[in-house]
Structure formats: C-alpha cells, structure tokens
Amino acid sequence: MKIVRVGSRESNLAVAQAREVMAAVAAAHPGITLELVTMKTSGDRILDQPLEAIGGKGLFVKELDAALAEGRVDICVHSCKDMPVPDNPDLPVVAVSRRENPADVLVLPTGAQEPDFSRPLGTSSPRRRAQVPLCCPGWECRSVRGNLQTRLRKLDAGEFGGLILAAAGLNRLGLSERISRTFSLEEMVPAAGQGALAIQGRAGEEYSWLDAVDDLDSRDAVVAERSFIEKLGGGCSAPAAAYARVNRDSLSLVAFCVLPNGECRRGTRTGPRAGARDIGARLADEMRA
C-alpha cells in the first residue's frame, strides 16, 4: 500500500485545506494511505513585525520546503497566494485545486451591524491597504498578524472596527456567517492565487494520483496571475493583485498594482488560455509602461 505524507502548516485553516486535498485523493485512490504532518513555519512564529520587513510570505513555506526537499514529506499543501514567485523548479506545483470564492470580504465584530470607523481596519496586506481607499475611503488601516482565529479574537475584543479577510478561508472553516460584505473586483482585486490550493511536490517524481485534485481552469488562471506578479517584479508582499477568469478557451485577467512613484493602476487583458503565462506578462508590461 502506498503511503503519502502530506505536509501542512499547523493552523486550523491550513489543516482544513490539507484534509480537503487528502479526502479527494482518498476517495479517488483507496489504495493510498495519507498521513498528515504539520509544522510551525517562521511566518507563524514571528508575529510582531510586518511580513514585508522579515522576508515576505515565503516565510510561510520555508520549513515545509525543507521537509519536502529532504524527503520527510511527499507533498505539501499551501494556500496558493502564499507561494513565492518565481516558482521553485526543484519543488514545483504539481496540482492546483478547484478554486473557492476568491474575493476579499469585510468582517465586523460579533453583533455589529455597521462599521465602527473610530477603530482601525485590520489588514497586514500591502495589496489590501493600497485598495482600501476604493472600498472603505477614510478608514485608518492597522496591521494585524496571526492565524484566522487570532485575528477574529482581536476584532471581537475591540482592537479593530473591522477586518479584511479572504472569503475562502472563512468558508473552509465554516465561518461564512462572519462575512458582512463581499468586495467586488472593482473595489478590491484579490491576491494572485487567492482561493486556490497549491500542491507542491519534488521535480522528477510521478503525481498522476493527484488527478482528483488538479483543476485545469484554476491552474491556467493561477499561471496568468502569478506571471503578472513575477513580471512586475513584485513578491507576494508587493502591492499588486491579479485575478483571472477562464471561459472555455479564453482567459480574462484583471490586475492592480502600485508603481514605484505611488501611482495606482488597474488593467485588463484577454486572450487564449493556452497563452496564460504570456497574458500575465504582457499585462504587467502594459501597466508599467
């Protein structure tokens, strides 16, 4: 019997995501035994500094990368938006899950019906902070770190008047009732890969048993989004965003970025999905021009 060790961060959300992948594989391949291996990453341990000051979101995959490279786990499951760009050729993404709701949402304290603008809006993402004037003009932003439950506890304790979070994480933990407002693409473009799960493996190994997880529409959309971020020259913590929709053989990408001079720009580009990487790169060039 084949045994597959699945690496994951130890947060409740990360474990829920890993178990989602494990359940799909187990249902399609009952001959495979799956074992969950969790660990705390540098990004989970260092909570008193902004991510962009300590190495970006790559800190959420550093320890898992080492475990995968050393053979202590066989695959790793990540939030796709946490994956650094460019891809690591030795530890490639070998499957991308069907996407959950990719939108950003506003969460208010328990029982609140209206935002309290006297308290700060919690978000640690430069991408979200750059777009707040479009969806919540005048609301002061303050950094908030920690896993999803920690952030919600800080919100309900009165430290914040609201939080901006990903709908996908709340939905996966059964907390969708906490969503007060879902932001449209016109208000806030999501992070590249938001809502999708990336399954990472080792180069040269065989992963056809991930066929039950891999979603080609999500994979092509994520390729375009990450190509935009990579060509723009920004890492996961850069103030840039991209979201692609696939419709049969066509792919449409909408993107947002903050240029070095502080100017905010939005752009769109549509083309054949077979050229997903080129669509992202060309849009980045157009928006920088």
C-alpha positions in Angstrom: 0.0 0.0 0.0 1.3 3.4 -1.0 1.8 5.8 1.9 1.8 9.6 1.2 2.9 12.0 3.9 1.2 15.4 3.5 3.0 18.5 4.8 1.0 21.4 6.2 1.2 24.4 8.5 -0.4 23.6 11.8 -3.0 26.3 11.8 -6.7 25.2 11.7 -7.1 26.7 8.3 -4.0 25.0 6.9 -5.0 21.7 8.3 -8.6 22.0 6.9 -7.0 22.7 3.5 -4.7 19.7 3.7 -7.6 17.5 4.7 -9.6 18.7 1.8 -6.9 17.5 -0.6 -6.4 14.3 1.3 -10.1 13.5 1.2 -10.2 14.0 -2.6 -7.2 11.7 -3.1 -8.5 9.0 -0.7 -11.9 8.9 -2.5 -10.3 8.5 -5.9 -7.4 6.2 -4.8 -8.5 4.0 -1.9 -5.2 2.1 -2.1 -3.3 5.2 -0.9 -2.8 5.8 2.8 -2.4 9.5 3.6 -0.6 10.8 6.7 -0.8 14.5 7.8 2.5 16.1 9.0 2.1 19.6 10.5 4.7 22.1 11.4 5.0 25.7 12.5 6.7 28.0 10.0 8.8 31.1 10.5 5.8 33.2 9.3 3.7 31.6 12.1 6.3 32.3 14.8 7.3 35.9 14.0 4.1 37.9 14.7 5.5 41.2 16.0 6.8 42.5 12.6 5.2 43.1 9.2 5.8 40.3 6.7 7.4 42.6 4.2 10.0 43.5 6.8 11.1 40.0 7.6 11.1 38.2 4.2 7.6 38.2 2.8 5.2 35.3 2.6 8.0 32.9 1.6 8.4 32.5 5.4 5.1 30.5 5.3 6.7 27.8 3.1 10.4 27.8 4.2 10.2 24.9 6.7 7.8 22.9 4.5 10.1 23.4 1.5 13.0 21.9 3.6 10.9 18.9 4.7 9.8 18.2 1.1 13.3 18.5 -0.3 14.7 16.2 2.4 12.0 13.6 1.9 10.3 14.0 5.3 7.1 14.6 3.5 5.9 13.7 0.0 3.7 16.7 -0.9 2.9 20.0 0.7 -0.5 21.8 0.6 -0.4 25.6 0.6 -2.7 28.5 0.1 -1.7 29.3 -3.5 -1.5 33.1 -2.6 1.3 32.2 -0.1 3.6 30.7 -2.7 6.6 33.0 -3.6 7.3 33.9 -7.2 9.0 32.7 -9.2 8.3 29.0 -8.8 11.0 26.7 -7.3 11.9 24.4 -10.2 13.1 21.7 -7.7 9.8 21.8 -5.8 7.2 22.5 -8.4 3.5 23.0 -8.0 2.1 19.7 -9.3 -1.6 20.3 -8.8 -3.9 23.3 -8.2 -7.3 22.7 -6.6 -10.7 23.9 -7.8 -11.0 27.5 -6.6 -13.0 28.6 -3.6 -14.5 32.1 -3.6 -11.5 34.3 -4.4 -13.0 37.6 -3.1 -11.9 39.7 -0.2 -14.5 40.4 2.5 -15.2 42.7 5.4 -15.7 41.1 8.8 -17.2 43.2 11.7 -17.1 42.5 15.4 -19.7 40.0 16.6 -23.1 41.7 16.9 -22.1 44.8 14.9 -24.4 45.9 12.1 -22.4 48.9 10.9 -18.6 49.6 10.7 -17.1 51.5 13.7 -14.7 53.9 11.9 -13.3 55.1 15.2 -11.4 51.9 15.4 -8.8 50.8 12.8 -9.4 48.5 9.9 -7.2 45.4 10.4 -5.1 44.2 7.5 -1.4 43.3 7.1 -1.5 43.1 3.3 0.0 46.0 1.3 -2.2 44.9 -1.6 -5.3 45.4 0.5 -4.1 48.6 2.1 -3.5 50.1 -1.3 -7.1 49.4 -2.4 -8.9 50.4 0.9 -9.5 54.0 -0.4 -11.6 52.4 -3.2 -13.8 50.4 -0.9 -13.6 52.0 2.5 -12.4 55.6 2.0 -11.1 57.3 5.0 -10.8 54.2 7.2 -7.4 54.0 9.0 -5.6 50.7 8.4 -3.5 49.0 11.1 -1.5 45.8 10.8 -2.9 42.6 12.3 -1.0 39.3 12.4 -1.8 35.8 13.5 -4.0 33.0 12.2 -7.6 33.5 11.3 -8.9 32.7 14.8 -6.4 35.0 16.4 -7.4 37.9 14.2 -11.1 37.3 14.9 -10.4 37.3 18.6 -8.6 40.6 18.3 -11.5 42.0 16.4 -14.2 40.8 18.8 -12.1 42.2 21.8 -12.4 45.7 20.4 -8.9 46.2 19.0 -10.3 46.8 15.5 -13.5 48.1 13.9 -13.3 45.6 11.1 -11.0 43.1 9.3 -10.4 42.5 5.6 -10.0 38.7 5.1 -10.3 36.2 2.3 -13.7 34.6 1.8 -12.1 31.3 1.1 -10.5 30.9 4.5 -13.8 31.7 6.3 -15.8 29.4 4.1 -13.3 26.5 4.6 -13.6 26.9 8.4 -17.4 27.1 8.4 -17.3 30.8 9.4 -19.1 32.3 6.4 -21.7 33.8 8.7 -19.0 36.3 9.8 -18.9 37.9 6.4 -20.5 41.4 6.5 -19.7 42.5 3.0 -18.0 40.9 -0.1 -15.9 43.3 -2.1 -16.4 43.3 -5.9 -13.4 43.2 -8.3 -14.0 46.9 -8.9 -13.4 47.6 -5.2 -10.6 45.1 -4.5 -8.7 42.8 -6.8 -7.7 39.6 -5.0 -4.2 38.3 -4.4 -2.8 36.1 -7.2 -4.0 32.6 -6.5 -6.4 33.5 -3.7 -9.0 30.8 -3.1 -6.9 28.0 -4.8 -4.7 25.4 -3.1 -1.3 24.6 -4.4 0.0 21.1 -4.0 3.8 21.1 -4.2 6.0 18.1 -5.0 9.5 17.2 -6.0 10.8 17.5 -9.5 11.0 14.3 -11.5 8.5 12.3 -9.4 5.2 10.9 -10.5 2.0 12.5 -9.3 -0.7 11.2 -11.5 -2.7 10.2 -8.4 -3.4 13.9 -7.8 -5.8 13.8 -10.8 -8.7 14.0 -8.4 -7.5 17.4 -7.1 -6.0 19.1 -10.1 -8.4 21.6 -11.8 -7.2 22.8 -15.2 -9.3 26.0 -15.1 -7.8 27.0 -11.7 -4.3 26.0 -12.9 -4.4 28.2 -16.0 -5.9 31.1 -14.1 -3.2 30.9 -11.4 -0.5 30.7 -14.1 -1.7 34.0 -15.6 -2.0 35.7 -12.2 1.4 34.6 -11.0 3.0 35.5 -14.3 1.7 39.1 -13.9 3.2 39.3 -10.3 6.5 37.8 -11.4 6.9 40.1 -14.5 6.0 43.1 -12.4 9.0 42.3 -10.2 7.0 42.0 -7.0 6.9 39.2 -4.5 3.9 38.0 -2.6 4.0 41.1 -0.3 4.2 43.7 -3.1 1.2 46.0 -3.6 -0.1 44.1 -6.6 -3.0 41.9 -7.4 -4.4 39.7 -10.2 -7.4 37.6 -10.9 -8.2 35.6 -14.0 -11.4 34.0 -15.2 -11.4 31.1 -17.7 -14.3 30.7 -20.2 -13.8 27.7 -22.4 -10.7 28.5 -24.5 -10.4 32.1 -23.4 -8.9 33.7 -20.3 -9.5 37.2 -19.0 -7.2 38.8 -16.5 -7.8 41.9 -14.3 -4.9 43.3 -12.3 -4.0 46.1 -9.9 -0.6 47.5 -9.0 1.1 50.4 -7.3 4.0 51.8 -9.3 7.3 53.0 -7.6 6.1 56.6 -7.8 3.0 55.7 -5.8 0.5 55.7 -8.7 -2.2 53.1 -8.6 -3.1 51.4 -11.8 -5.7 48.8 -13.0 -5.7 46.9 -16.2 -7.3 44.0 -18.1 -6.2 41.7 -20.8 -8.0 38.8 -22.6 -6.5 36.1 -24.8 -6.4 32.3 -25.4 -6.0 30.3 -22.2 -3.1 28.4 -23.9 -1.2 31.6 -23.6 -2.0 32.2 -19.9 1.6 33.0 -18.9 2.0 35.4 -21.8 -1.2 37.2 -20.9 0.0 37.9 -17.4 3.5 39.1 -18.6 2.1 41.4 -21.3 -0.4 43.0 -18.9 2.4 43.7 -16.5 4.4 45.4 -19.3 1.4 47.5 -20.3 0.7 48.7 -16.8 4.3 49.6 -16.2 4.6 51.5 -19.5 
